[in-house]
Amino acid sequence: MRFYSKKGLFLGIIIWGAMAFMVCSFLFQYSGQKGVAGYIVGILINGVLLAFFSWLWFGTHYEIGEEFLKIVSGPIRMKVEIQKITSVKRTRNPLSSPALSTDRLEIKYGKWDFVLISPKNEERFCEILLEKNPQIMIHLDKK
C-alpha cells in the first residue's frame, strides 16, 4: 500500500521559496548581458534545479510491501526489511530525511539504524506495519 508524505508549512516555504527565488533571480539577472550562451546555461541550471525540487515535493511516498518498506523521495530510494523494524514513534526531529513535514515518525530497524518519514495517515500506516510484523513497538502519543 502506498502512503504519500505529509507536507508541512515550514518545509513547503523552504522548497517553494527556493523555487520562486531561482525563477525570479533568473528573470531579473539574465537580461541579455551574457549573450545567448549565458541565457541557455541559466535556463538549463534553473530547469534542472526546479525539476529536482518538484520531484522531491510531488514524488515523496512510502510503500509497504510483503517484506519491505520502500521509501522514495526524489532520487533517494531505500528499502527497510519489515521484520527488522523494532519500533515506530512520533518525533519532530529536524534531521534531513525523506519527509516533507517536521511532524514525523522515527522508524528504528536493525541494531542502530533509523529513518524519519512523514506519512499522511500515520495510524493506518502503523496498522499495516503491525499486520506484517506484530513485534513492532508503536508509540504514537502526542508530545
Buried (B, 14 or more C-beta within 10 A) or exposed (E): EEBBBBBBEEBEEEBEEEBEEBEEEBEEEBEEEEEEEEBEEBEEEBEEBBEEBEEBBEBBBBEBEEEBBBBBBBEEEBEBEBEBBBBBBBBEEEEEBBBBBBEBBBBBBEEEEBBBBBBBEBEEBBEBBBEBBEEBEBEEEEE
